[in-house]
Amino acid sequence: MLTAASANPNCRDCAHYVITHDARLPYACRVMNFKSARFPALDVLAASGTPCLRFKARRRRAANMERRG
């Protein structure tokens, strides 16, 4: 069963999400290899009717900095 978080993943929390230098297509997904004018997960949902299955939680910077001490 899908939870609300898995049904609508937030691209900003995904390890594969990147910001591009293209002003027309500022967002991209590395694993699916495409750029978009909106969050890639929204395009995946619109095209396939299913939520993004490639979502991988990104390691947060705050956690990395705490380890460095």
C-alpha positions in Angstrom: 0.0 0.0 0.0 1.3 3.4 -0.9 1.7 6.1 1.7 1.1 9.8 1.0 4.9 10.3 0.9 5.6 7.5 -1.5 2.6 8.4 -3.7 3.9 12.0 -4.3 7.7 12.1 -3.7 9.2 15.5 -3.3 12.0 15.9 -5.9 13.9 18.3 -3.6 14.4 15.3 -1.3 15.6 13.0 -4.0 19.3 12.1 -4.6 18.7 12.1 -8.4 17.2 15.6 -8.6 19.4 18.4 -10.0 19.1 22.0 -11.0 20.3 22.7 -14.5 21.7 25.9 -16.2 18.9 25.8 -18.8 16.4 28.6 -17.9 13.6 26.9 -19.9 14.1 23.5 -18.3 15.6 24.2 -14.8 14.9 20.9 -13.2 16.3 17.4 -14.1 16.4 13.8 -13.0 19.7 12.1 -13.4 18.5 8.5 -13.2 15.7 9.0 -15.8 17.9 11.3 -17.9 15.5 14.2 -18.7 15.0 17.9 -18.0 11.7 19.5 -17.1 10.1 22.9 -16.6 8.5 21.5 -13.4 9.5 18.9 -10.9 10.4 15.7 -12.8 8.1 13.6 -10.5 5.1 15.6 -11.7 6.0 14.8 -15.3 6.5 11.1 -14.5 3.0 11.1 -12.8 1.4 12.9 -15.8 3.0 10.6 -18.4 2.6 7.2 -16.7 -0.2 7.7 -14.2 2.0 6.2 -11.5 4.3 8.0 -9.0 8.0 8.1 -9.5 9.5 4.7 -8.7 13.1 5.9 -8.8 12.9 8.2 -5.7 15.9 7.8 -3.4 16.1 9.9 -0.3 19.0 12.3 -0.3 21.5 12.6 2.5 20.9 15.9 4.2 23.9 18.3 4.5 23.2 19.1 8.2 23.8 15.4 9.0 27.0 15.4 7.0 28.3 18.5 8.8 27.5 17.1 12.2 29.7 14.2 11.5 32.7 16.4 10.6 32.4 18.1 14.0 
